[in-house]
Amino acid sequence: AYDGHASIQEKRGRRSLFYELDVMLDWVAESRRGDDAKMQGKLRLYNVAQDTTYEPGGDPDKCYMYSLGMRPATSAFERAVAENAEELFHVVCERVGVNVISQLVLK
């Protein structure tokens, strides 16, 4: 699910794009070792706007933010997933930038 707002304002013959996005995704991680291990959770990407950027570790007032939700890890597989779950942020930011923001700018 996502919530987004976009508007274009024109002033003195110049157009400006204003937007804000908040994205909530469900995710599932499955083991490739054939042991049926699985873990799931949620990722929220927010603070995505015309005046913020994708910059991991950057200023929270100027960069995209995210939060991850998952149950506490109880197995080695789940601990490995939890330790690497931040990678989801990078993948989602890339997709939002390419598939959503670039389309807004083109219109």
Secondary structure, 3 states (H helix, E strand, C coil): CEEEEEEEEEECCEEEEEEEEEEEEEEEEECCCCCCCEEEEEEEEEEEECCCECCCCCCCCCECEEEEEECCCCCHHHHHHHHHCHHHHHHHHHHHHHHHHHHHHHC
